[in-house]
Amino acid sequence: MQFKLFRTALPLLALVSLLTGCMTSKKLDGMIREHYNNEFPKLNNRTNTSSIQVKSSIADTGNLHSRSTQHTEKFLPLLLYWRSHYVLSSRINGRIPYTLIANSAQQQARNRKLEEKLAGRYLELTVNQLPQAFSLRYEEQAIFLLISSITWAKIYFLPTKNQLQVSYRLLNGNDVLKSGTVTLEDPNKLVPVNQYKSINSAVDDYLTMYDSYMKELGKQLVDKLAEQL
């Protein structure tokens, strides 16, 4: 965990303003949108196999890349001591992780020659749940002296853990030969923000890691299915 230590003569209200004013839910949504270049990932039809379909039952949020909110989780203002936990929570549009997972799964199916194993049968996959939420947390404590204060702060990303759950049906024409659900654990983890990095860069780095995890889940999904079919 990254800690920061400051000495400052700012009064309490100024400290609160600095903490909660530097980042807002609107700014976080803007950073997420910029990470994806104001676009949504697209399904790669070139890697799709005709006998495998990946669908989603996850509701998206229209043209919004994310929906973020902000709140103070804990606030303890005392005469000589102050503690605050400021939280920015964000839920990424489900269309983004679904597309990353679907493209990766289709590519892995090609790599593993899963279509040959299906031998004319049809595999239908439906993504029912996936990791798509995280929070950016500012935790700060301050001791107030006569003309100055000492402040400790830590800033970090905390994922809202959510498993990947995908139901599948193996079909031969209209006949269901086999059905089931594959569940994979969320690989996202707590990530401290480096004190020498801007919040904008930190958000971009976190989302780059998130994207790579979604692609890895797509590969793991196909590997697990290959064992079960």
Z-matrix of the N, CA and C atoms (Angstrom, degrees):
N
C 1 1.462
C 2 1.521 1 109.56
N 3 1.338 2 114.90 1 136.54
C 4 1.460 3 119.47 2 -177.71
C 5 1.520 4 110.39 3 -89.89
N 6 1.306 5 118.68 4 125.32
C 7 1.455 6 123.23 5 177.22
C 8 1.524 7 109.80 6 -111.56
N 9 1.306 8 116.06 7 149.16
C 10 1.460 9 120.96 8 176.03
C 11 1.527 10 108.17 9 -129.55
N 12 1.311 11 116.25 10 140.25
C 13 1.455 12 121.87 11 -179.02
C 14 1.518 13 109.16 12 -121.84
N 15 1.346 14 115.65 13 127.64
C 16 1.464 15 120.20 14 -177.76
C 17 1.529 16 109.41 15 -129.08
N 18 1.319 17 116.58 16 149.73
C 19 1.459 18 122.38 17 165.98
C 20 1.513 19 106.59 18 -117.18
N 21 1.341 20 115.91 19 129.11
C 22 1.452 21 118.82 20 -174.86
C 23 1.514 22 110.50 21 -149.68
N 24 1.297 23 116.46 22 154.61
C 25 1.458 24 121.56 23 177.15
C 26 1.510 25 111.79 24 -102.67
N 27 1.340 26 117.96 25 10.87
C 28 1.455 27 121.29 26 -178.74
C 29 1.522 28 110.25 27 -70.39
N 30 1.327 29 117.54 28 140.70
C 31 1.457 30 120.01 29 176.11
C 32 1.520 31 111.14 30 -72.39
N 33 1.316 32 116.14 31 170.96
C 34 1.454 33 122.42 32 -175.34
C 35 1.516 34 113.03 33 -56.17
N 36 1.311 35 117.74 34 -48.67
C 37 1.465 36 120.25 35 -176.81
C 38 1.520 37 111.45 36 -62.76
N 39 1.314 38 117.63 37 -35.00
C 40 1.460 39 120.44 38 178.77
C 41 1.527 40 110.26 39 -67.51
N 42 1.327 41 117.06 40 -38.46
C 43 1.455 42 120.81 41 178.30
C 44 1.518 43 110.87 42 -63.79
N 45 1.331 44 116.38 43 -44.31
C 46 1.465 45 120.58 44 177.47
C 47 1.516 46 110.58 45 -59.53
N 48 1.331 47 116.29 46 -43.22
C 49 1.464 48 120.74 47 -179.73
C 50 1.516 49 111.61 48 -62.66
N 51 1.335 50 116.60 49 -42.55
C 52 1.467 51 120.10 50 178.93
C 53 1.521 52 111.44 51 -62.58
N 54 1.319 53 115.51 52 -42.70
C 55 1.457 54 120.30 53 -175.79
C 56 1.516 55 111.97 54 -66.95
N 57 1.333 56 116.49 55 -48.34
C 58 1.456 57 120.06 56 -173.72
C 59 1.523 58 113.19 57 -90.27
N 60 1.331 59 117.12 58 -13.31
C 61 1.457 60 119.32 59 -176.36
C 62 1.510 61 114.44 60 -92.52
N 63 1.334 62 117.65 61 -20.72
C 64 1.458 63 119.97 62 -176.15
C 65 1.522 64 111.85 63 -73.44
N 66 1.335 65 117.50 64 -26.88
C 67 1.457 66 121.20 65 179.11
C 68 1.518 67 109.66 66 -135.78
N 69 1.317 68 116.34 67 134.68
C 70 1.456 69 121.91 68 177.25
C 71 1.519 70 108.66 69 -128.75
N 72 1.316 71 116.45 70 166.90
C 73 1.465 72 120.81 71 178.58
C 74 1.524 73 110.80 72 -62.12
N 75 1.322 74 116.73 73 -35.63
C 76 1.467 75 120.37 74 179.01
C 77 1.527 76 110.87 75 -65.59
N 78 1.336 77 116.75 76 -41.06
C 79 1.467 78 120.44 77 178.39
C 80 1.531 79 110.78 78 -66.01
N 81 1.327 80 116.49 79 -39.45
C 82 1.461 81 119.56 80 179.21
C 83 1.522 82 110.61 81 -64.41
N 84 1.326 83 117.54 82 -42.85
C 85 1.467 84 120.64 83 176.90
C 86 1.525 85 110.87 84 -59.95
N 87 1.335 86 116.02 85 -38.22
C 88 1.462 87 120.42 86 178.79
C 89 1.522 88 111.79 87 -65.64
N 90 1.328 89 117.24 88 -39.98
C 91 1.462 90 121.07 89 178.65
C 92 1.526 91 111.32 90 -66.04
N 93 1.336 92 116.15 91 -38.95
C 94 1.466 93 120.16 92 177.84
C 95 1.522 94 109.84 93 -65.23
N 96 1.318 95 116.53 94 -42.37
C 97 1.477 96 120.68 95 178.66
C 98 1.527 97 110.69 96 -62.58
N 99 1.330 98 117.00 97 -41.94
C 100 1.468 99 121.00 98 179.10
C 101 1.528 100 111.36 99 -65.25
N 102 1.330 101 116.87 100 -35.63
C 103 1.471 102 119.57 101 179.33
C 104 1.530 103 110.54 102 -58.63
N 105 1.316 104 116.20 103 -37.03
C 106 1.470 105 120.53 104 -179.97
C 107 1.532 106 112.40 105 -95.64
N 108 1.343 107 115.41 106 18.36
C 109 1.476 108 122.29 107 175.85
C 110 1.527 109 112.46 108 55.30
N 111 1.339 110 115.14 109 37.58
C 112 1.469 111 121.65 110 178.34
C 113 1.526 112 112.53 111 58.79
N 114 1.323 113 116.86 112 23.26
C 115 1.463 114 121.83 113 178.85
C 116 1.521 115 108.88 114 -131.11
N 117 1.329 116 115.35 115 171.57
C 118 1.456 117 121.18 116 173.19
C 119 1.521 118 108.62 117 -109.46
N 120 1.327 119 117.56 118 142.03
C 121 1.467 120 119.18 119 175.02
C 122 1.530 121 109.38 120 -56.25
N 123 1.305 122 116.09 121 145.41
C 124 1.468 123 120.91 122 -177.91
C 125 1.525 124 109.99 123 -110.65
N 126 1.324 125 115.98 124 147.49
C 127 1.457 126 120.81 125 175.21
C 128 1.519 127 109.13 126 -65.21
N 129 1.309 128 115.86 127 132.48
C 130 1.459 129 121.66 128 -178.12
C 131 1.526 130 109.35 129 -90.39
N 132 1.321 131 116.77 130 95.88
C 133 1.458 132 121.29 131 -176.39
C 134 1.525 133 112.48 132 -67.15
N 135 1.334 134 116.97 133 -19.20
C 136 1.469 135 119.55 134 -178.77
C 137 1.521 136 111.53 135 -69.33
N 138 1.324 137 116.91 136 -27.16
C 139 1.469 138 119.19 137 -179.02
C 140 1.525 139 112.28 138 -97.44
N 141 1.342 140 117.70 139 -5.99
C 142 1.456 141 120.18 140 -178.15
C 143 1.525 142 111.19 141 -69.37
N 144 1.316 143 115.63 142 139.85
C 145 1.455 144 120.80 143 174.37
C 146 1.522 145 108.65 144 -101.11
N 147 1.325 146 116.79 145 143.34
C 148 1.468 147 121.14 146 -174.34
C 149 1.521 148 112.97 147 -67.08
N 150 1.329 149 117.81 148 -21.99
C 151 1.461 150 120.51 149 -176.15
C 152 1.528 151 113.11 150 -99.46
N 153 1.335 152 116.75 151 5.30
C 154 1.464 153 120.73 152 178.74
C 155 1.525 154 108.97 153 -130.71
N 156 1.318 155 116.23 154 127.39
C 157 1.462 156 121.09 155 178.12
C 158 1.520 157 109.31 156 -123.89
N 159 1.327 158 116.22 157 133.52
C 160 1.471 159 121.66 158 177.20
C 161 1.524 160 107.94 159 -115.22
N 162 1.331 161 116.25 160 114.08
C 163 1.462 162 122.31 161 -179.52
C 164 1.531 163 109.09 162 -111.66
N 165 1.323 164 115.97 163 174.93
C 166 1.464 165 120.29 164 178.78
C 167 1.522 166 110.22 165 -139.54
N 168 1.325 167 115.20 166 138.91
C 169 1.462 168 120.87 167 173.31
C 170 1.526 169 110.66 168 -105.16
N 171 1.341 170 116.06 169 6.67
C 172 1.466 171 121.94 170 -179.27
C 173 1.521 172 109.49 171 -78.00
N 174 1.331 173 116.47 172 126.58
C 175 1.464 174 120.02 173 177.58
C 176 1.524 175 109.48 174 -74.24
N 177 1.336 176 117.08 175 130.81
C 178 1.459 177 119.37 176 175.94
C 179 1.522 178 109.52 177 -92.96
N 180 1.321 179 115.71 178 177.32
C 181 1.473 180 120.49 179 -177.10
C 182 1.526 181 110.10 180 -111.77
N 183 1.322 182 116.11 181 45.43
C 184 1.455 183 120.29 182 176.69
C 185 1.514 184 112.03 183 64.16
N 186 1.316 185 116.52 184 -130.52
C 187 1.457 186 121.75 185 -177.82
C 188 1.527 187 113.05 186 -90.01
N 189 1.341 188 117.06 187 2.56
C 190 1.460 189 120.69 188 178.63
C 191 1.523 190 109.80 189 -83.79
N 192 1.319 191 117.03 190 131.81
C 193 1.461 192 120.45 191 177.59
C 194 1.529 193 111.35 192 -74.02
N 195 1.315 194 116.45 193 -24.95
C 196 1.461 195 120.46 194 -179.22
C 197 1.519 196 109.81 195 -162.77
N 198 1.321 197 114.42 196 163.21
C 199 1.464 198 121.84 197 171.81
C 200 1.523 199 107.47 198 -125.99
N 201 1.316 200 116.33 199 116.86
C 202 1.461 201 120.63 200 -176.95
C 203 1.517 202 110.63 201 -117.05
N 204 1.314 203 115.74 202 150.25
C 205 1.463 204 122.72 203 176.06
C 206 1.521 205 108.16 204 -133.02
N 207 1.318 206 116.21 205 163.85
C 208 1.458 207 121.21 206 179.77
C 209 1.514 208 110.04 207 -136.98
N 210 1.318 209 115.62 208 143.07
C 211 1.454 210 119.92 209 176.70
C 212 1.524 211 109.44 210 -161.89
N 213 1.315 212 115.70 211 161.33
C 214 1.458 213 121.42 212 174.62
C 215 1.515 214 107.25 213 -97.43
N 216 1.319 215 115.55 214 114.91
C 217 1.468 216 120.86 215 -174.58
C 218 1.522 217 111.14 216 -76.24
N 219 1.329 218 116.33 217 -42.48
C 220 1.459 219 120.98 218 178.66
C 221 1.521 220 108.67 219 -137.09
N 222 1.324 221 115.74 220 138.86
C 223 1.466 222 119.06 221 178.98
C 224 1.517 223 108.27 222 -145.98
N 225 1.327 224 117.27 223 118.71
C 226 1.460 225 122.56 224 -177.38
C 227 1.525 226 109.65 225 -129.35
N 228 1.341 227 117.01 226 87.97
C 229 1.472 228 119.26 227 179.27
C 230 1.533 229 111.35 228 -91.72
N 231 1.311 230 116.13 229 114.08
C 232 1.456 231 121.54 230 175.50
C 233 1.522 232 109.39 231 -117.06
N 234 1.319 233 116.73 232 175.53
C 235 1.452 234 120.32 233 -175.59
C 236 1.524 235 111.95 234 -63.12
N 237 1.333 236 117.49 235 -43.80
C 238 1.466 237 121.18 236 -177.18
C 239 1.530 238 113.21 237 -116.80
N 240 1.319 239 117.30 238 0.36
C 241 1.462 240 120.21 239 -177.81
C 242 1.522 241 109.55 240 -141.49
N 243 1.330 242 115.51 241 140.52
C 244 1.466 243 120.72 242 -178.17
C 245 1.520 244 109.22 243 -141.49
N 246 1.341 245 115.71 244 136.29
C 247 1.466 246 120.17 245 178.44
C 248 1.525 247 108.78 246 -138.70
N 249 1.341 248 115.48 247 136.64
C 250 1.454 249 119.55 248 -179.39
C 251 1.520 250 110.38 249 -145.92
N 252 1.340 251 116.18 250 139.53
C 253 1.460 252 123.07 251 173.18
C 254 1.526 253 107.37 252 -117.84
N 255 1.315 254 116.58 253 106.22
C 256 1.460 255 122.52 254 -179.28
C 257 1.523 256 107.94 255 -99.96
N 258 1.336 257 116.71 256 127.60
C 259 1.469 258 121.26 257 -171.77
C 260 1.522 259 111.10 258 -124.38
N 261 1.335 260 115.27 259 129.12
C 262 1.458 261 122.45 260 170.31
C 263 1.528 262 106.84 261 -109.84
N 264 1.318 263 116.79 262 114.12
C 265 1.463 264 121.38 263 -179.00
C 266 1.521 265 109.46 264 -105.76
N 267 1.329 266 116.05 265 137.28
C 268 1.463 267 119.86 266 -177.23
C 269 1.525 268 110.49 267 -134.73
N 270 1.316 269 115.09 268 139.35
C 271 1.469 270 122.20 269 174.99
C 272 1.525 271 107.42 270 -117.91
N 273 1.314 272 116.25 271 115.90
C 274 1.462 273 121.50 272 -177.15
C 275 1.521 274 109.82 273 -77.41
N 276 1.327 275 116.34 274 140.86
C 277 1.461 276 121.47 275 176.68
C 278 1.527 277 108.97 276 -52.35
N 279 1.342 278 116.57 277 125.43
C 280 1.454 279 121.39 278 -176.46
C 281 1.515 280 114.15 279 -59.41
N 282 1.333 281 116.79 280 -20.19
C 283 1.465 282 120.05 281 178.77
C 284 1.526 283 111.39 282 -63.16
N 285 1.343 284 116.73 283 -30.50
C 286 1.472 285 120.50 284 -176.68
C 287 1.523 286 111.75 285 -69.97
N 288 1.352 287 119.47 286 -58.46
C 289 1.468 288 117.93 287 179.86
C 290 1.527 289 112.54 288 -64.88
N 291 1.345 290 117.51 289 -34.29
C 292 1.465 291 119.47 290 178.26
C 293 1.523 292 110.78 291 -58.82
N 294 1.337 293 117.30 292 -46.10
C 295 1.464 294 120.90 293 -178.18
C 296 1.519 295 111.14 294 -65.05
N 297 1.335 296 116.91 295 -41.52
C 298 1.466 297 120.38 296 178.54
C 299 1.521 298 110.96 297 -62.63
N 300 1.327 299 116.65 298 -43.24
C 301 1.462 300 121.45 299 179.46
C 302 1.523 301 110.89 300 -66.77
N 303 1.343 302 116.87 301 -45.08
C 304 1.467 303 120.96 302 -177.62
C 305 1.527 304 111.50 303 -62.94
N 306 1.331 305 117.27 304 -45.53
C 307 1.474 306 120.30 305 179.55
C 308 1.527 307 111.15 306 -62.53
N 309 1.335 308 115.77 307 -42.51
C 310 1.453 309 119.83 308 -179.57
C 311 1.531 310 111.11 309 -66.80
N 312 1.336 311 116.31 310 -39.62
C 313 1.465 312 120.64 311 179.60
C 314 1.525 313 110.94 312 -64.54
N 315 1.328 314 116.50 313 -42.63
C 316 1.468 315 119.50 314 179.69
C 317 1.528 316 110.88 315 -64.51
N 318 1.330 317 116.87 316 -40.33
C 319 1.459 318 120.07 317 179.31
C 320 1.529 319 110.60 318 -65.99
N 321 1.337 320 116.58 319 -41.04
C 322 1.458 321 119.98 320 179.22
C 323 1.536 322 110.77 321 -67.05
N 324 1.335 323 116.58 322 -35.05
C 325 1.467 324 120.13 323 177.02
C 326 1.518 325 110.59 324 -62.77
N 327 1.329 326 116.68 325 -38.45
C 328 1.475 327 120.78 326 175.87
C 329 1.519 328 110.37 327 -66.20
N 330 1.319 329 116.26 328 -45.10
C 331 1.469 330 120.39 329 -178.15
C 332 1.527 331 111.62 330 -61.19
N 333 1.325 332 115.50 331 -36.98
C 334 1.466 333 119.79 332 -177.89
C 335 1.533 334 112.39 333 -91.45
N 336 1.345 335 116.25 334 2.22
C 337 1.471 336 121.16 335 -179.96
C 338 1.535 337 111.20 336 54.36
N 339 1.336 338 114.86 337 44.78
C 340 1.461 339 120.26 338 -177.92
C 341 1.527 340 111.87 339 -66.77
N 342 1.328 341 115.54 340 -30.32
C 343 1.463 342 119.40 341 -179.47
C 344 1.529 343 110.84 342 -61.86
N 345 1.327 344 117.13 343 -36.73
C 346 1.461 345 120.41 344 177.60
C 347 1.524 346 110.68 345 -65.34
N 348 1.320 347 116.66 346 -37.48
C 349 1.465 348 121.04 347 179.16
C 350 1.531 349 110.81 348 -67.10
N 351 1.330 350 116.52 349 -31.82
C 352 1.465 351 119.98 350 179.75
C 353 1.533 352 111.34 351 -68.47
N 354 1.314 353 116.81 352 -28.91
C 355 1.473 354 122.22 353 174.54
C 356 1.533 355 112.64 354 51.09
N 357 1.331 356 116.27 355 54.02
C 358 1.456 357 120.47 356 176.18
C 359 1.512 358 114.38 357 89.84
N 360 1.323 359 117.32 358 -9.37
C 361 1.468 360 119.97 359 177.15
C 362 1.536 361 109.45 360 -83.68
N 363 1.328 362 115.98 361 171.18
C 364 1.465 363 121.18 362 -173.87
C 365 1.524 364 109.05 363 -122.82
N 366 1.343 365 116.56 364 132.63
C 367 1.462 366 121.74 365 -179.03
C 368 1.522 367 109.18 366 -112.06
N 369 1.322 368 115.11 367 119.93
C 370 1.474 369 121.22 368 -179.74
C 371 1.523 370 109.23 369 -110.97
N 372 1.332 371 116.07 370 121.26
C 373 1.471 372 121.98 371 -179.71
C 374 1.522 373 109.71 372 -113.29
N 375 1.325 374 116.75 373 138.40
C 376 1.462 375 121.46 374 177.25
C 377 1.520 376 109.65 375 -129.47
N 378 1.325 377 116.24 376 117.75
C 379 1.468 378 121.42 377 177.90
C 380 1.529 379 108.14 378 -78.83
N 381 1.324 380 116.78 379 116.35
C 382 1.463 381 121.64 380 -177.47
C 383 1.527 382 113.66 381 -103.38
N 384 1.316 383 116.50 382 -22.49
C 385 1.469 384 121.04 383 -179.35
C 386 1.512 385 108.52 384 -155.70
N 387 1.332 386 116.04 385 143.82
C 388 1.468 387 119.61 386 179.29
C 389 1.523 388 110.65 387 -156.50
N 390 1.321 389 117.79 388 161.63
C 391 1.468 390 120.94 389 177.52
C 392 1.527 391 110.00 390 -71.71
N 393 1.327 392 117.58 391 124.54
C 394 1.459 393 118.72 392 -179.34
C 395 1.524 394 114.05 393 -150.14
N 396 1.332 395 117.71 394 12.66
C 397 1.462 396 119.45 395 -177.87
C 398 1.526 397 111.50 396 -133.83
N 399 1.327 398 115.04 397 148.50
C 400 1.467 399 121.25 398 176.72
C 401 1.518 400 108.39 399 -155.76
N 402 1.319 401 115.16 400 168.91
C 403 1.469 402 119.54 401 175.41
C 404 1.520 403 109.30 402 -132.19
N 405 1.323 404 115.29 403 148.65
C 406 1.457 405 123.53 404 172.92
C 407 1.516 406 106.14 405 -107.07
N 408 1.338 407 116.89 406 118.73
C 409 1.456 408 120.81 407 -170.15
C 410 1.527 409 112.32 408 -116.84
N 411 1.324 410 114.19 409 133.59
C 412 1.462 411 121.91 410 174.34
C 413 1.536 412 106.61 411 -112.20
N 414 1.315 413 117.10 412 117.46
C 415 1.457 414 120.62 413 175.86
C 416 1.523 415 107.90 414 -116.27
N 417 1.328 416 115.41 415 122.77
C 418 1.463 417 119.13 416 -175.18
C 419 1.518 418 110.63 417 -134.48
N 420 1.319 419 115.47 418 140.59
C 421 1.459 420 122.67 419 174.92
C 422 1.523 421 108.70 420 -129.72
N 423 1.314 422 116.18 421 144.72
C 424 1.469 423 119.79 422 -177.81
C 425 1.525 424 110.71 423 -140.37
N 426 1.323 425 115.77 424 139.82
C 427 1.459 426 123.05 425 171.12
C 428 1.521 427 106.94 426 -112.79
N 429 1.320 428 116.63 427 124.55
C 430 1.457 429 120.91 428 -175.89
C 431 1.530 430 111.05 429 -97.76
N 432 1.338 431 113.89 430 126.07
C 433 1.451 432 120.94 431 178.25
C 434 1.529 433 108.50 432 -101.35
N 435 1.323 434 117.32 433 -168.47
C 436 1.464 435 119.69 434 -175.91
C 437 1.525 436 112.04 435 -64.54
N 438 1.336 437 117.63 436 -48.29
C 439 1.468 438 119.53 437 -176.82
C 440 1.527 439 112.13 438 -125.07
N 441 1.319 440 116.94 439 7.84
C 442 1.459 441 119.45 440 -179.61
C 443 1.527 442 109.35 441 -152.90
N 444 1.304 443 115.84 442 -177.58
C 445 1.465 444 120.48 443 177.22
C 446 1.524 445 108.99 444 -146.72
N 447 1.326 446 115.50 445 155.66
C 448 1.462 447 122.05 446 174.45
C 449 1.515 448 107.41 447 -113.85
N 450 1.317 449 116.00 448 127.46
C 451 1.464 450 120.47 449 -174.37
C 452 1.526 451 111.03 450 -124.41
N 453 1.339 452 116.50 451 132.16
C 454 1.464 453 122.41 452 172.64
C 455 1.521 454 108.05 453 -108.54
N 456 1.313 455 117.05 454 137.72
C 457 1.467 456 119.61 455 179.94
C 458 1.514 457 110.61 456 -142.47
N 459 1.311 458 116.29 457 146.34
C 460 1.461 459 121.65 458 170.68
C 461 1.523 460 108.31 459 -136.38
N 462 1.299 461 114.50 460 138.76
C 463 1.460 462 121.75 461 -177.79
C 464 1.524 463 107.29 462 -126.94
N 465 1.330 464 116.79 463 131.78
C 466 1.456 465 119.11 464 -177.14
C 467 1.528 466 111.35 465 -157.47
N 468 1.324 467 114.84 466 160.47
C 469 1.465 468 122.27 467 173.97
C 470 1.522 469 108.31 468 -96.83
N 471 1.324 470 116.31 469 135.33
C 472 1.456 471 121.02 470 178.16
C 473 1.529 472 108.93 471 -128.56
N 474 1.341 473 118.15 472 114.95
C 475 1.462 474 119.61 473 179.89
C 476 1.522 475 111.30 474 -72.70
N 477 1.317 476 115.82 475 148.29
C 478 1.457 477 121.29 476 169.84
C 479 1.516 478 106.21 477 -88.25
N 480 1.322 479 117.04 478 103.69
C 481 1.459 480 121.61 479 -171.92
C 482 1.532 481 111.27 480 -60.17
N 483 1.317 482 115.62 481 128.70
C 484 1.454 483 121.56 482 179.03
C 485 1.525 484 108.54 483 -150.48
N 486 1.297 485 117.48 484 125.30
C 487 1.456 486 120.41 485 -178.49
C 488 1.528 487 111.52 486 -71.09
N 489 1.316 488 115.11 487 155.87
C 490 1.468 489 120.65 488 168.55
C 491 1.521 490 106.90 489 -87.05
N 492 1.321 491 116.23 490 122.12
C 493 1.457 492 121.46 491 177.75
C 494 1.525 493 109.11 492 -123.00
N 495 1.314 494 115.57 493 122.33
C 496 1.464 495 121.98 494 -177.94
C 497 1.522 496 109.21 495 -129.51
N 498 1.323 497 116.81 496 122.00
C 499 1.463 498 120.49 497 175.34
C 500 1.524 499 108.33 498 -90.69
N 501 1.320 500 116.36 499 150.49
C 502 1.462 501 119.46 500 -179.31
C 503 1.523 502 111.10 501 -138.04
N 504 1.328 503 114.19 502 153.57
C 505 1.466 504 121.66 503 173.92
C 506 1.526 505 108.31 504 -135.05
N 507 1.298 506 116.48 505 129.21
C 508 1.458 507 122.18 506 174.92
C 509 1.519 508 107.26 507 -100.49
N 510 1.334 509 115.28 508 117.97
C 511 1.463 510 120.95 509 -171.89
C 512 1.521 511 111.25 510 -115.52
N 513 1.323 512 114.27 511 146.59
C 514 1.456 513 121.91 512 168.65
C 515 1.519 514 105.68 513 -126.11
N 516 1.329 515 115.48 514 96.40
C 517 1.457 516 119.85 515 -169.60
C 518 1.517 517 108.31 516 69.55
N 519 1.355 518 116.36 517 -123.18
C 520 1.468 519 121.05 518 177.88
C 521 1.524 520 112.23 519 -96.96
N 522 1.312 521 116.87 520 -0.71
C 523 1.460 522 120.74 521 -177.96
C 524 1.530 523 110.72 522 -88.86
N 525 1.344 524 115.83 523 129.56
C 526 1.465 525 121.47 524 176.63
C 527 1.521 526 108.28 525 -86.63
N 528 1.324 527 116.97 526 112.01
C 529 1.454 528 121.98 527 -178.53
C 530 1.524 529 111.94 528 -83.95
N 531 1.326 530 115.23 529 -34.10
C 532 1.460 531 119.95 530 -178.29
C 533 1.522 532 109.34 531 -159.99
N 534 1.316 533 115.87 532 146.59
C 535 1.469 534 120.25 533 176.89
C 536 1.522 535 108.75 534 -145.52
N 537 1.305 536 115.76 535 160.30
C 538 1.459 537 119.49 536 -179.45
C 539 1.517 538 111.08 537 175.67
N 540 1.311 539 116.14 538 -169.66
C 541 1.472 540 122.50 539 -179.44
C 542 1.514 541 109.63 540 -135.70
N 543 1.318 542 115.76 541 135.82
C 544 1.462 543 121.91 542 174.39
C 545 1.526 544 107.83 543 -106.94
N 546 1.323 545 116.56 544 129.35
C 547 1.467 546 122.05 545 179.61
C 548 1.520 547 109.23 546 -120.98
N 549 1.332 548 115.92 547 128.26
C 550 1.460 549 121.69 548 179.02
C 551 1.523 550 109.47 549 -125.73
N 552 1.322 551 116.17 550 141.15
C 553 1.458 552 120.93 551 -178.08
C 554 1.533 553 111.36 552 -72.23
N 555 1.312 554 115.46 553 149.13
C 556 1.460 555 122.79 554 177.55
C 557 1.532 556 109.26 555 -72.26
N 558 1.337 557 118.45 556 119.25
C 559 1.474 558 120.54 557 -178.61
C 560 1.527 559 113.92 558 -83.09
N 561 1.329 560 118.37 559 -9.08
C 562 1.463 561 120.48 560 -178.56
C 563 1.525 562 110.19 561 -62.56
N 564 1.326 563 115.84 562 148.96
C 565 1.463 564 120.53 563 -175.76
C 566 1.528 565 110.29 564 -143.46
N 567 1.333 566 114.93 565 167.91
C 568 1.467 567 121.19 566 176.97
C 569 1.528 568 109.11 567 -61.99
N 570 1.341 569 115.65 568 134.65
C 571 1.464 570 121.02 569 -179.37
C 572 1.537 571 109.28 570 -130.64
N 573 1.335 572 118.81 571 114.37
C 574 1.463 573 120.76 572 176.54
C 575 1.529 574 110.78 573 -68.90
N 576 1.309 575 116.41 574 150.16
C 577 1.464 576 121.81 575 176.27
C 578 1.524 577 108.67 576 -91.92
N 579 1.312 578 116.34 577 123.32
C 580 1.462 579 121.70 578 178.59
C 581 1.526 580 109.45 579 -64.76
N 582 1.338 581 115.94 580 132.42
C 583 1.465 582 120.38 581 -175.58
C 584 1.532 583 112.85 582 -65.30
N 585 1.339 584 117.45 583 -18.82
C 586 1.461 585 120.11 584 -179.15
C 587 1.529 586 112.20 585 -96.45
N 588 1.318 587 116.64 586 6.85
C 589 1.465 588 120.46 587 -177.31
C 590 1.520 589 109.52 588 -112.20
N 591 1.322 590 116.74 589 142.44
C 592 1.458 591 120.42 590 177.15
C 593 1.526 592 109.50 591 -70.94
N 594 1.333 593 116.52 592 155.90
C 595 1.459 594 120.71 593 178.57
C 596 1.525 595 110.29 594 -61.88
N 597 1.321 596 116.67 595 -37.48
C 598 1.468 597 120.66 596 179.19
C 599 1.528 598 110.95 597 -59.28
N 600 1.341 599 116.15 598 -46.36
C 601 1.460 600 120.57 599 178.61
C 602 1.524 601 111.23 600 -66.84
N 603 1.330 602 116.37 601 -37.25
C 604 1.462 603 120.56 602 -179.89
C 605 1.524 604 111.08 603 -64.60
N 606 1.334 605 116.63 604 -41.79
C 607 1.465 606 120.66 605 177.77
C 608 1.519 607 110.37 606 -63.59
N 609 1.327 608 116.53 607 -43.72
C 610 1.465 609 120.71 608 179.75
C 611 1.529 610 110.94 609 -62.07
N 612 1.334 611 117.03 610 -42.76
C 613 1.465 612 121.07 611 178.80
C 614 1.525 613 111.07 612 -64.28
N 615 1.330 614 116.54 613 -41.61
C 616 1.464 615 119.91 614 -179.64
C 617 1.531 616 110.52 615 -63.37
N 618 1.322 617 116.78 616 -43.06
C 619 1.466 618 120.26 617 -179.52
C 620 1.528 619 111.62 618 -69.13
N 621 1.333 620 117.20 619 -33.36
C 622 1.470 621 119.98 620 175.35
C 623 1.523 622 109.86 621 -62.38
N 624 1.331 623 116.25 622 -41.54
C 625 1.462 624 120.62 623 176.72
C 626 1.526 625 110.50 624 -65.81
N 627 1.325 626 116.63 625 -42.09
C 628 1.465 627 121.74 626 178.11
C 629 1.528 628 110.65 627 -59.34
N 630 1.331 629 117.26 628 -45.62
C 631 1.468 630 121.45 629 178.99
C 632 1.528 631 111.21 630 -58.88
N 633 1.324 632 116.09 631 -43.56
C 634 1.464 633 119.88 632 -178.89
C 635 1.525 634 110.79 633 -65.65
N 636 1.322 635 117.17 634 -36.05
C 637 1.467 636 120.73 635 177.19
C 638 1.530 637 110.79 636 -65.30
N 639 1.334 638 117.58 637 -39.86
C 640 1.466 639 120.46 638 179.39
C 641 1.535 640 110.46 639 -64.27
N 642 1.318 641 116.33 640 -40.67
C 643 1.472 642 120.11 641 177.93
C 644 1.524 643 110.79 642 -65.10
N 645 1.320 644 116.67 643 -38.30
C 646 1.458 645 120.46 644 178.47
C 647 1.527 646 110.57 645 -66.39
N 648 1.336 647 117.03 646 -36.99
C 649 1.459 648 120.35 647 176.78
C 650 1.526 649 111.05 648 -62.59
N 651 1.340 650 116.59 649 -37.13
C 652 1.460 651 120.21 650 177.02
C 653 1.520 652 111.44 651 -61.21
N 654 1.320 653 117.18 652 -41.71
C 655 1.467 654 121.27 653 177.72
C 656 1.528 655 111.07 654 -65.76
N 657 1.327 656 116.12 655 -45.36
C 658 1.459 657 120.21 656 -179.54
C 659 1.527 658 111.29 657 -62.72
N 660 1.314 659 116.27 658 -35.22
C 661 1.463 660 121.05 659 178.74
C 662 1.527 661 110.89 660 -59.20
N 663 1.311 662 116.77 661 -48.71
C 664 1.466 663 120.78 662 -179.42
C 665 1.530 664 110.70 663 -66.77
N 666 1.325 665 117.02 664 -40.01
C 667 1.458 666 119.68 665 178.21
C 668 1.537 667 111.26 666 -60.41
N 669 1.354 668 115.77 667 -39.89
C 670 1.461 669 119.66 668 179.27
C 671 1.520 670 110.96 669 -69.24
N 672 1.327 671 116.62 670 -40.18
C 673 1.476 672 120.38 671 178.51
C 674 1.509 673 111.29 672 -64.26
N 675 1.335 674 117.17 673 -39.57
C 676 1.458 675 121.14 674 -179.16
C 677 1.523 676 110.55 675 -60.10
N 678 1.336 677 116.90 676 -30.23
C 679 1.459 678 120.76 677 178.41
C 680 1.526 679 112.24 678 -76.38
N 681 1.339 680 116.15 679 -30.65
C 682 1.463 681 120.15 680 -173.39
C 683 1.519 682 114.03 681 -90.11
N 684 1.321 683 117.33 682 -25.06
C 685 1.472 684 120.07 683 -175.81
C 686 1.530 685 111.74 684 -80.26
